[in-house]
Each structure stands twice: as C-alpha cells, then as structure tokens.
C-alpha cells in the first residue's frame, strides 16, 4: 500500500483532522442546479447532446485539456466547467436498462478519461463493450456520471460523507427520472462512489447497487440502506481498501465492510486486481458487473 493510501487509512483510524487545503485537497465546488433529462427520444436527446457539445467546446477553448470530451461521437447530457460531466455511452433512446457508473476520489474533468478503464469515460465504455460481448442484442446504455465534486484522496472530505451527500442529492433525480420512464437502473459504484450510492440508496428507484473497491457505505449492513435494490459487493485481492479500518466514529469513516460476511450483500468474484483494475478488459470483475448491469444476476460468479 503506497504512502497516500496509508495516510488515508491512518486518518480514518485515528480521526486525524486533515484540512482540505493540506496534502493536496481542493475546495468543494458548489453544485449547479440539477438539469433534468430531456424526453428519452432520439430528437430530444440529439438536441441535448448538441447543446452540451457546444458548452464543452467553449470550455475547451479556455482549457485545452478538455478537448478529448468534445471528440466526435461523444454524447453528454450534462456538462459544467466547474467540474461536472455526465456522458451517455450507447443508445439511451432505445435502452431498457441503464447502468450508471459512479466514480470515487480524485476524479475531475481532467481525469474523466486519463486513467483508462479506471476513469468514468473509459470504465463506461468497458462495461458496455463487455455487456455486448455477453448479449449483442442487449438494450443497455451506460452513463459515466461525474455529477458531484469528488474529494481529493488526501483531504478531510475523503473520510466523511459531506461530498457523498452532495452527490446523492444530484444522483437521485437522474435515477428516478429513468425509472419513471420504465428503464431498469443499476448503480455501479467504485471506491468513494460507493459512499455516494449508500447515501442515495433509500431514495432511488434502482434494481441493483453494486459497490467495488468500497471503503464502506456509511451503514452497518445492507438492510440499513433501506433499499429494495439487490446490493452487491466485490473487492479484488490486491485492493488496498481491504486495509482501511471499517469504522465510523466522530463523523469519520464509513462503517462496516460491504464484502464482510455480516454485511448482507451478495459478494461477487472480483479477481486478484488492485483498486483501479475492476473494469480492465477480460477481468472477472468486469464480466460480473456487466452481468449485473444486464439484470442477469443468476449468472454472476460469487465469492460465497
């Protein structure tokens, strides 16, 4: 476990009060007003994609590092240069199932793609590609969702639910709007993103919530999430989050381990990868997450 991750574990264990400005923290970005989805029709979505592309191109003229987000063929339903981007991968107009990928700490507009399948953009493409290998006719779309200001790894916020609560408030309308249109929604929640999903769980209309590389969901058990969704959890044998103490005290830490026997989640096989490897091609974790996204839970390989 490297020094940055060891510092995180220490902070949660001892309740060390790290300031957000020390060790590379950044202030929270005030969330913009929630922009509702347009009608889930090809014309309405095409118009939204065009409008968001114009916003991205304008932002990229000021910050060239954002140019990849404006690449031909990319389709965003939301973008805010203060740090929000929501990309659709696949055909949302015809989708009967949607998987929403919720990223964790250190995710920004500048890292939306830069870390391969460990980034929201690359991860969403990996999930859709794997789902199409399993079922070429699946009517699935995947949403890469950076709808909140993810915390910096070495900051106080990464050990609290403050940013997760902001994210949950932004995530709920998207999930519930899709559900109201008869779309089955699964949440795929990585790392600190699993805290976002835990905070949103009681109020979202999701069929499945799958967490991977999770430090905890800020609850003591799956039942405490108060959700009708199937709750899944996986951790690769090389993932450093196994060493983060699963405690919650004085507002720090995230409670019980989602892959723990007493938590009550359905534990799926996640292979031997590290914290950034869950969506790597040909991995068992990617296949299992794609099966969950497809609603084929009976085919998911289980750790127990």
Short mmCIF file of the C-alpha atoms (twelve columns), coordinates in Angstrom:
data_MODEL
# 
_entry.id   MODEL 
# 
loop_
_atom_site.group_PDB 
_atom_site.id 
_atom_site.type_symbol 
_atom_site.label_atom_id 
_atom_site.label_alt_id 
_atom_site.label_comp_id 
_atom_site.label_asym_id 
_atom_site.label_seq_id 
_atom_site.Cartn_x 
_atom_site.Cartn_y 
_atom_site.Cartn_z 
_atom_site.pdbx_PDB_model_num 
ATOM 1   C CA . UNK A 1   0.000   0.000   0.000   1 
ATOM 2   C CA . UNK A 2   1.560   3.322   -1.049  1 
ATOM 3   C CA . UNK A 3   2.069   6.322   1.211   1 
ATOM 4   C CA . UNK A 4   -1.018  8.194   0.008   1 
ATOM 5   C CA . UNK A 5   -3.284  5.231   0.728   1 
ATOM 6   C CA . UNK A 6   -1.594  4.510   4.043   1 
ATOM 7   C CA . UNK A 7   -2.244  8.105   5.063   1 
ATOM 8   C CA . UNK A 8   -5.928  7.673   4.274   1 
ATOM 9   C CA . UNK A 9   -6.151  4.558   6.439   1 
ATOM 10  C CA . UNK A 10  -4.419  6.384   9.282   1 
ATOM 11  C CA . UNK A 11  -6.797  9.321   9.026   1 
ATOM 12  C CA . UNK A 12  -9.852  7.106   9.338   1 
ATOM 13  C CA . UNK A 13  -8.374  5.029   12.148  1 
ATOM 14  C CA . UNK A 14  -7.278  7.823   14.427  1 
ATOM 15  C CA . UNK A 15  -9.689  10.552  13.394  1 
ATOM 16  C CA . UNK A 16  -6.835  12.801  12.307  1 
ATOM 17  C CA . UNK A 17  -8.315  16.100  11.243  1 
ATOM 18  C CA . UNK A 18  -6.663  16.806  7.914   1 
ATOM 19  C CA . UNK A 19  -7.538  20.183  6.450   1 
ATOM 20  C CA . UNK A 20  -8.835  20.228  2.918   1 
ATOM 21  C CA . UNK A 21  -6.061  22.614  1.948   1 
ATOM 22  C CA . UNK A 22  -3.252  20.422  3.243   1 
ATOM 23  C CA . UNK A 23  -1.823  17.486  1.318   1 
ATOM 24  C CA . UNK A 24  -3.435  18.432  -1.990  1 
ATOM 25  C CA . UNK A 25  -7.086  18.973  -1.011  1 
ATOM 26  C CA . UNK A 26  -9.314  21.264  -3.050  1 
ATOM 27  C CA . UNK A 27  -12.395 23.187  -2.014  1 
ATOM 28  C CA . UNK A 28  -15.788 21.784  -2.796  1 
ATOM 29  C CA . UNK A 29  -17.340 23.165  -5.970  1 
ATOM 30  C CA . UNK A 30  -20.866 24.491  -5.342  1 
ATOM 31  C CA . UNK A 31  -23.171 22.125  -7.223  1 
ATOM 32  C CA . UNK A 32  -25.038 23.687  -10.142 1 
ATOM 33  C CA . UNK A 33  -28.816 23.368  -10.323 1 
ATOM 34  C CA . UNK A 34  -29.871 19.869  -11.292 1 
ATOM 35  C CA . UNK A 35  -30.628 19.812  -15.006 1 
ATOM 36  C CA . UNK A 36  -33.392 17.301  -15.728 1 
ATOM 37  C CA . UNK A 37  -33.099 14.804  -18.514 1 
ATOM 38  C CA . UNK A 38  -34.904 15.659  -21.728 1 
ATOM 39  C CA . UNK A 39  -37.524 13.310  -23.082 1 
ATOM 40  C CA . UNK A 40  -35.905 9.959   -23.839 1 
ATOM 41  C CA . UNK A 41  -36.462 10.289  -27.573 1 
ATOM 42  C CA . UNK A 42  -33.852 10.473  -30.291 1 
ATOM 43  C CA . UNK A 43  -34.686 14.090  -31.299 1 
ATOM 44  C CA . UNK A 44  -34.713 15.406  -27.723 1 
ATOM 45  C CA . UNK A 45  -31.503 13.627  -26.796 1 
ATOM 46  C CA . UNK A 46  -29.789 14.728  -30.000 1 
ATOM 47  C CA . UNK A 47  -30.636 18.333  -29.186 1 
ATOM 48  C CA . UNK A 48  -29.278 17.967  -25.644 1 
ATOM 49  C CA . UNK A 49  -26.086 16.317  -26.899 1 
ATOM 50  C CA . UNK A 50  -25.544 19.188  -29.339 1 
ATOM 51  C CA . UNK A 51  -26.060 21.820  -26.650 1 
ATOM 52  C CA . UNK A 52  -23.644 20.141  -24.246 1 
ATOM 53  C CA . UNK A 53  -21.077 19.720  -27.015 1 
ATOM 54  C CA . UNK A 54  -21.160 23.486  -27.590 1 
ATOM 55  C CA . UNK A 55  -20.595 24.041  -23.866 1 
ATOM 56  C CA . UNK A 56  -17.677 21.589  -23.846 1 
ATOM 57  C CA . UNK A 57  -16.098 23.153  -26.931 1 
ATOM 58  C CA . UNK A 58  -16.349 26.603  -25.345 1 
ATOM 59  C CA . UNK A 59  -14.712 25.297  -22.166 1 
ATOM 60  C CA . UNK A 60  -12.003 23.530  -24.171 1 
ATOM 61  C CA . UNK A 61  -11.050 26.810  -25.835 1 
ATOM 62  C CA . UNK A 62  -10.197 28.101  -22.364 1 
ATOM 63  C CA . UNK A 63  -8.723  24.825  -21.136 1 
ATOM 64  C CA . UNK A 64  -7.287  22.619  -23.919 1 
ATOM 65  C CA . UNK A 65  -7.105  19.644  -21.540 1 
ATOM 66  C CA . UNK A 66  -10.871 19.305  -22.004 1 
ATOM 67  C CA . UNK A 67  -10.641 18.755  -25.760 1 
ATOM 68  C CA . UNK A 68  -10.998 14.942  -25.506 1 
ATOM 69  C CA . UNK A 69  -14.503 15.418  -24.105 1 
ATOM 70  C CA . UNK A 70  -15.506 17.063  -27.389 1 
ATOM 71  C CA . UNK A 71  -14.254 14.191  -29.567 1 
ATOM 72  C CA . UNK A 72  -16.630 13.167  -32.381 1 
ATOM 73  C CA . UNK A 73  -19.295 10.724  -31.322 1 
ATOM 74  C CA . UNK A 74  -19.251 11.530  -27.613 1 
ATOM 75  C CA . UNK A 75  -22.647 12.355  -26.130 1 
ATOM 76  C CA . UNK A 76  -23.128 14.271  -22.878 1 
ATOM 77  C CA . UNK A 77  -26.433 15.073  -21.224 1 
ATOM 78  C CA . UNK A 78  -24.787 17.415  -18.716 1 
ATOM 79  C CA . UNK A 79  -21.596 19.435  -18.513 1 
ATOM 80  C CA . UNK A 80  -20.467 22.207  -16.220 1 
ATOM 81  C CA . UNK A 81  -16.927 23.623  -16.435 1 
ATOM 82  C CA . UNK A 82  -16.879 23.837  -12.629 1 
ATOM 83  C CA . UNK A 83  -16.380 20.090  -12.609 1 
ATOM 84  C CA . UNK A 84  -19.462 18.142  -13.711 1 
ATOM 85  C CA . UNK A 85  -19.870 15.848  -16.706 1 
ATOM 86  C CA . UNK A 86  -22.462 13.167  -17.434 1 
ATOM 87  C CA . UNK A 87  -21.802 11.106  -20.566 1 
ATOM 88  C CA . UNK A 88  -24.080 8.559   -22.228 1 
ATOM 89  C CA . UNK A 89  -22.398 5.547   -23.800 1 
ATOM 90  C CA . UNK A 90  -24.820 3.634   -26.008 1 
ATOM 91  C CA . UNK A 91  -28.324 4.463   -27.209 1 
ATOM 92  C CA . UNK A 92  -30.311 5.962   -24.347 1 
ATOM 93  C CA . UNK A 93  -33.383 6.487   -26.532 1 
ATOM 94  C CA . UNK A 94  -33.899 2.740   -27.001 1 
ATOM 95  C CA . UNK A 95  -32.349 1.423   -23.788 1 
ATOM 96  C CA . UNK A 96  -34.468 -0.680  -21.464 1 
ATOM 97  C CA . UNK A 97  -31.660 -0.935  -18.933 1 
ATOM 98  C CA . UNK A 98  -29.181 1.755   -17.845 1 
ATOM 99  C CA . UNK A 99  -26.084 1.294   -15.703 1 
ATOM 100 C CA . UNK A 100 -24.746 4.426   -14.008 1 
ATOM 101 C CA . UNK A 101 -21.055 4.351   -13.159 1 
ATOM 102 C CA . UNK A 102 -20.280 6.428   -10.032 1 
ATOM 103 C CA . UNK A 103 -16.550 7.243   -9.654  1 
ATOM 104 C CA . UNK A 104 -14.571 7.856   -6.487  1 
ATOM 105 C CA . UNK A 105 -11.973 10.259  -5.166  1 
ATOM 106 C CA . UNK A 106 -9.601  12.303  -7.316  1 
ATOM 107 C CA . UNK A 107 -11.998 12.234  -10.275 1 
ATOM 108 C CA . UNK A 108 -12.220 15.553  -12.111 1 
ATOM 109 C CA . UNK A 109 -12.948 16.758  -15.624 1 
ATOM 110 C CA . UNK A 110 -9.235  16.368  -16.335 1 
ATOM 111 C CA . UNK A 111 -9.224  12.712  -15.238 1 
ATOM 112 C CA . UNK A 112 -12.569 11.823  -16.833 1 
ATOM 113 C CA . UNK A 113 -10.645 9.734   -19.397 1 
ATOM 114 C CA . UNK A 114 -6.973  9.872   -18.435 1 
ATOM 115 C CA . UNK A 115 -6.842  6.730   -16.293 1 
ATOM 116 C CA . UNK A 116 -8.207  4.298   -18.849 1 
ATOM 117 C CA . UNK A 117 -10.887 1.972   -17.514 1 
ATOM 118 C CA . UNK A 118 -10.352 3.432   -14.028 1 
ATOM 119 C CA . UNK A 119 -11.815 6.698   -15.371 1 
ATOM 120 C CA . UNK A 120 -15.563 7.281   -15.795 1 
ATOM 121 C CA . UNK A 121 -15.373 7.553   -19.594 1 
ATOM 122 C CA . UNK A 122 -13.149 4.526   -20.118 1 
ATOM 123 C CA . UNK A 123 -14.966 2.499   -17.480 1 
ATOM 124 C CA . UNK A 124 -18.379 3.102   -19.024 1 
ATOM 125 C CA . UNK A 125 -17.090 2.004   -22.420 1 
ATOM 126 C CA . UNK A 126 -15.599 -1.124  -20.908 1 
ATOM 127 C CA . UNK A 127 -18.880 -2.080  -19.229 1 
ATOM 128 C CA . UNK A 128 -20.884 -1.573  -22.418 1 
ATOM 129 C CA . UNK A 129 -18.363 -3.484  -24.547 1 
ATOM 130 C CA . UNK A 130 -18.428 -6.428  -22.121 1 
ATOM 131 C CA . UNK A 131 -22.226 -6.388  -21.979 1 
ATOM 132 C CA . UNK A 132 -22.370 -6.526  -25.768 1 
ATOM 133 C CA . UNK A 133 -19.995 -9.482  -25.775 1 
ATOM 134 C CA . UNK A 134 -22.370 -11.254 -23.413 1 
ATOM 135 C CA . UNK A 135 -25.506 -10.216 -25.292 1 
ATOM 136 C CA . UNK A 136 -25.051 -8.432  -28.636 1 
ATOM 137 C CA . UNK A 137 -28.744 -7.516  -28.675 1 
ATOM 138 C CA . UNK A 138 -28.943 -6.054  -25.180 1 
ATOM 139 C CA . UNK A 139 -30.762 -2.709  -24.999 1 
ATOM 140 C CA . UNK A 140 -28.332 -1.288  -22.461 1 
ATOM 141 C CA . UNK A 141 -26.797 2.157   -22.121 1 
ATOM 142 C CA . UNK A 142 -24.116 3.117   -19.620 1 
ATOM 143 C CA . UNK A 143 -23.823 6.560   -18.062 1 
ATOM 144 C CA . UNK A 144 -20.448 7.853   -16.892 1 
ATOM 145 C CA . UNK A 145 -21.567 10.113  -14.058 1 
ATOM 146 C CA . UNK A 146 -19.353 12.828  -12.624 1 
ATOM 147 C CA . UNK A 147 -22.241 14.705  -11.100 1 
ATOM 148 C CA . UNK A 148 -20.531 15.728  -7.887  1 
ATOM 149 C CA . UNK A 149 -17.290 17.230  -6.650  1 
ATOM 150 C CA . UNK A 150 -15.314 14.104  -5.796  1 
ATOM 151 C CA . UNK A 151 -12.948 14.564  -2.844  1 
ATOM 152 C CA . UNK A 152 -9.184  14.575  -3.066  1 
ATOM 153 C CA . UNK A 153 -7.663  11.388  -1.672  1 
ATOM 154 C CA . UNK A 154 -5.698  13.249  0.982   1 
ATOM 155 C CA . UNK A 155 -8.306  15.561  2.457   1 
ATOM 156 C CA . UNK A 156 -10.751 15.542  5.303   1 
ATOM 157 C CA . UNK A 157 -13.660 15.162  2.889   1 
ATOM 158 C CA . UNK A 158 -12.486 11.739  1.728   1 
ATOM 159 C CA . UNK A 159 -13.120 10.403  5.236   1 
ATOM 160 C CA . UNK A 160 -16.584 11.967  5.657   1 
ATOM 161 C CA . UNK A 161 -19.929 11.826  3.872   1 
ATOM 162 C CA . UNK A 162 -20.005 15.552  3.028   1 
ATOM 163 C CA . UNK A 163 -19.216 15.176  -0.683  1 
ATOM 164 C CA . UNK A 164 -21.231 11.954  -0.842  1 
ATOM 165 C CA . UNK A 165 -24.318 13.727  0.448   1 
ATOM 166 C CA . UNK A 166 -23.892 16.350  -2.276  1 
ATOM 167 C CA . UNK A 167 -23.522 13.603  -4.849  1 
ATOM 168 C CA . UNK A 168 -26.550 11.695  -3.619  1 
ATOM 169 C CA . UNK A 169 -28.743 14.775  -3.974  1 
ATOM 170 C CA . UNK A 170 -27.602 15.182  -7.578  1 
ATOM 171 C CA . UNK A 171 -27.883 11.474  -8.431  1 
ATOM 172 C CA . UNK A 172 -31.420 10.842  -7.196  1 
ATOM 173 C CA . UNK A 173 -33.302 12.851  -9.872  1 
ATOM 174 C CA . UNK A 174 -31.405 11.119  -12.692 1 
ATOM 175 C CA . UNK A 175 -32.116 7.621   -11.379 1 
ATOM 176 C CA . UNK A 176 -35.748 8.323   -10.591 1 
ATOM 177 C CA . UNK A 177 -36.421 10.005  -13.938 1 
ATOM 178 C CA . UNK A 178 -35.076 6.966   -15.756 1 
ATOM 179 C CA . UNK A 179 -37.162 4.696   -13.554 1 
ATOM 180 C CA . UNK A 180 -40.272 6.743   -14.257 1 
ATOM 181 C CA . UNK A 181 -39.717 6.043   -17.962 1 
ATOM 182 C CA . UNK A 182 -39.743 2.303   -17.299 1 
ATOM 183 C CA . UNK A 183 -35.962 1.924   -17.506 1 
ATOM 184 C CA . UNK A 184 -34.305 -0.530  -15.108 1 
ATOM 185 C CA . UNK A 185 -31.361 1.243   -13.459 1 
ATOM 186 C CA . UNK A 186 -28.316 -0.318  -11.829 1 
ATOM 187 C CA . UNK A 187 -25.680 1.675   -9.951  1 
ATOM 188 C CA . UNK A 188 -22.042 0.620   -10.318 1 
ATOM 189 C CA . UNK A 189 -20.190 2.396   -7.531  1 
ATOM 190 C CA . UNK A 190 -16.399 2.495   -7.251  1 
ATOM 191 C CA . UNK A 191 -14.416 3.470   -4.151  1 
ATOM 192 C CA . UNK A 192 -15.779 6.696   -2.583  1 
ATOM 193 C CA . UNK A 193 -18.554 6.461   -5.182  1 
ATOM 194 C CA . UNK A 194 -19.958 3.635   -3.056  1 
ATOM 195 C CA . UNK A 195 -20.477 6.161   -0.253  1 
ATOM 196 C CA . UNK A 196 -22.476 8.308   -2.704  1 
ATOM 197 C CA . UNK A 197 -24.585 5.277   -3.579  1 
ATOM 198 C CA . UNK A 198 -25.061 4.419   0.077   1 
ATOM 199 C CA . UNK A 199 -26.384 7.892   0.825   1 
ATOM 200 C CA . UNK A 200 -28.682 7.834   -2.220  1 
ATOM 201 C CA . UNK A 201 -29.911 4.250   -1.771  1 
ATOM 202 C CA . UNK A 202 -33.067 4.826   0.300   1 
ATOM 203 C CA . UNK A 203 -34.481 7.299   -2.202  1 
ATOM 204 C CA . UNK A 204 -33.586 5.907   -5.628  1 
ATOM 205 C CA . UNK A 205 -35.533 3.541   -7.837  1 
ATOM 206 C CA . UNK A 206 -32.679 1.161   -8.697  1 
ATOM 207 C CA . UNK A 207 -32.847 -2.560  -9.343  1 
ATOM 208 C CA . UNK A 208 -29.229 -3.228  -8.327  1 
ATOM 209 C CA . UNK A 209 -26.495 -1.399  -6.427  1 
ATOM 210 C CA . UNK A 210 -23.027 -2.881  -6.926  1 
ATOM 211 C CA . UNK A 211 -20.060 -1.497  -4.985  1 
ATOM 212 C CA . UNK A 212 -16.441 -2.364  -5.696  1 
ATOM 213 C CA . UNK A 213 -13.269 -1.203  -4.009  1 
ATOM 214 C CA . UNK A 214 -15.508 0.231   -1.309  1 
ATOM 215 C CA . UNK A 215 -14.247 1.753   1.946   1 
ATOM 216 C CA . UNK A 216 -17.788 1.307   3.316   1 
ATOM 217 C CA . UNK A 217 -21.241 2.690   2.636   1 
ATOM 218 C CA . UNK A 218 -21.695 4.628   5.906   1 
ATOM 219 C CA . UNK A 219 -24.097 1.986   7.213   1 
ATOM 220 C CA . UNK A 220 -23.779 -1.140  9.342   1 
ATOM 221 C CA . UNK A 221 -25.462 -3.522  6.915   1 
ATOM 222 C CA . UNK A 222 -27.165 -3.844  3.560   1 
ATOM 223 C CA . UNK A 223 -30.503 -3.815  5.347   1 
ATOM 224 C CA . UNK A 224 -29.656 -0.408  6.823   1 
ATOM 225 C CA . UNK A 225 -29.558 1.032   3.296   1 
ATOM 226 C CA . UNK A 226 -33.364 0.721   3.258   1 
ATOM 227 C CA . UNK A 227 -33.484 -0.117  -0.418  1 
ATOM 228 C CA . UNK A 228 -35.385 -2.650  -2.481  1 
ATOM 229 C CA . UNK A 229 -32.411 -2.926  -4.821  1 
ATOM 230 C CA . UNK A 230 -30.219 -6.006  -4.811  1 
ATOM 231 C CA . UNK A 231 -26.973 -4.997  -3.098  1 
ATOM 232 C CA . UNK A 232 -23.725 -6.436  -4.476  1 
ATOM 233 C CA . UNK A 233 -20.144 -6.005  -3.294  1 
ATOM 234 C CA . UNK A 234 -16.747 -7.088  -4.586  1 
ATOM 235 C CA . UNK A 235 -13.101 -6.477  -3.762  1 
ATOM 236 C CA . UNK A 236 -10.013 -7.593  -5.670  1 
ATOM 237 C CA . UNK A 237 -7.412  -9.410  -3.601  1 
ATOM 238 C CA . UNK A 238 -4.866  -6.689  -4.447  1 
ATOM 239 C CA . UNK A 239 -7.079  -3.754  -3.444  1 
ATOM 240 C CA . UNK A 240 -5.676  -1.503  -0.703  1 
ATOM 241 C CA . UNK A 241 -9.159  -0.741  0.650   1 
ATOM 242 C CA . UNK A 242 -9.008  -4.053  2.494   1 
ATOM 243 C CA . UNK A 243 -6.649  -2.268  4.920   1 
ATOM 244 C CA . UNK A 244 -8.886  0.731   5.570   1 
ATOM 245 C CA . UNK A 245 -10.433 0.114   9.017   1 
ATOM 246 C CA . UNK A 246 -14.171 -0.325  8.703   1 
ATOM 247 C CA . UNK A 247 -15.246 2.023   11.465  1 
ATOM 248 C CA . UNK A 248 -17.397 5.105   11.780  1 
ATOM 249 C CA . UNK A 249 -16.820 7.480   14.664  1 
ATOM 250 C CA . UNK A 250 -16.906 11.228  15.208  1 
ATOM 251 C CA . UNK A 251 -18.221 11.638  11.680  1 
ATOM 252 C CA . UNK A 252 -15.185 9.909   10.133  1 
ATOM 253 C CA . UNK A 253 -15.062 6.580   8.332   1 
ATOM 254 C CA . UNK A 254 -17.749 4.569   6.588   1 
ATOM 255 C CA . UNK A 255 -18.687 1.704   8.864   1 
ATOM 256 C CA . UNK A 256 -18.991 -1.984  8.086   1 
ATOM 257 C CA . UNK A 257 -17.186 -3.683  5.212   1 
ATOM 258 C CA . UNK A 258 -19.613 -4.330  2.320   1 
ATOM 259 C CA . UNK A 259 -17.824 -7.590  1.466   1 
ATOM 260 C CA . UNK A 260 -17.921 -8.721  5.094   1 
ATOM 261 C CA . UNK A 261 -19.911 -11.822 5.880   1 
ATOM 262 C CA . UNK A 262 -22.242 -9.985  8.268   1 
ATOM 263 C CA . UNK A 263 -22.980 -7.033  5.987   1 
ATOM 264 C CA . UNK A 264 -25.510 -8.948  3.922   1 
ATOM 265 C CA . UNK A 265 -24.511 -8.012  0.370   1 
ATOM 266 C CA . UNK A 266 -24.231 -10.500 -2.467  1 
ATOM 267 C CA . UNK A 267 -20.456 -10.814 -2.774  1 
ATOM 268 C CA . UNK A 268 -19.283 -11.250 -6.357  1 
ATOM 269 C CA . UNK A 269 -15.910 -12.540 -7.504  1 
ATOM 270 C CA . UNK A 270 -13.578 -9.645  -8.328  1 
ATOM 271 C CA . UNK A 271 -10.300 -11.391 -9.141  1 
ATOM 272 C CA . UNK A 272 -6.825  -10.507 -7.989  1 
ATOM 273 C CA . UNK A 273 -6.566  -6.938  -9.275  1 
ATOM 274 C CA . UNK A 274 -5.884  -3.723  -7.425  1 
ATOM 275 C CA . UNK A 275 -8.054  -0.726  -6.702  1 
ATOM 276 C CA . UNK A 276 -8.007  0.565   -10.277 1 
ATOM 277 C CA . UNK A 277 -8.398  -2.780  -12.057 1 
ATOM 278 C CA . UNK A 278 -12.069 -3.689  -11.707 1 
ATOM 279 C CA . UNK A 279 -13.073 -2.652  -15.232 1 
ATOM 280 C CA . UNK A 280 -9.989  -3.880  -17.043 1 
ATOM 281 C CA . UNK A 281 -10.794 -5.960  -20.158 1 
ATOM 282 C CA . UNK A 282 -11.139 -9.727  -19.733 1 
ATOM 283 C CA . UNK A 283 -11.340 -9.480  -15.947 1 
ATOM 284 C CA . UNK A 284 -13.870 -11.421 -13.887 1 
ATOM 285 C CA . UNK A 285 -14.925 -8.252  -12.070 1 
ATOM 286 C CA . UNK A 286 -15.837 -6.536  -15.344 1 
ATOM 287 C CA . UNK A 287 -17.824 -9.549  -16.509 1 
ATOM 288 C CA . UNK A 288 -19.743 -9.737  -13.251 1 
ATOM 289 C CA . UNK A 289 -20.521 -6.020  -13.261 1 
ATOM 290 C CA . UNK A 290 -21.715 -6.258  -16.867 1 
ATOM 291 C CA . UNK A 291 -23.977 -9.170  -15.906 1 
ATOM 292 C CA . UNK A 292 -25.398 -7.095  -13.051 1 
ATOM 293 C CA . UNK A 293 -25.984 -4.212  -15.477 1 
ATOM 294 C CA . UNK A 294 -27.823 -6.610  -17.783 1 
ATOM 295 C CA . UNK A 295 -30.034 -7.876  -14.961 1 
ATOM 296 C CA . UNK A 296 -28.528 -11.369 -15.181 1 
ATOM 297 C CA . UNK A 297 -27.664 -11.743 -11.532 1 
ATOM 298 C CA . UNK A 298 -28.105 -15.524 -11.548 1 
ATOM 299 C CA . UNK A 299 -25.034 -15.770 -13.814 1 
ATOM 300 C CA . UNK A 300 -22.750 -13.660 -11.605 1 
ATOM 301 C CA . UNK A 301 -19.881 -15.696 -10.163 1 
ATOM 302 C CA . UNK A 302 -19.913 -15.423 -6.416  1 
ATOM 303 C CA . UNK A 303 -17.198 -15.445 -3.775  1 
ATOM 304 C CA . UNK A 304 -19.649 -17.043 -1.410  1 
# 
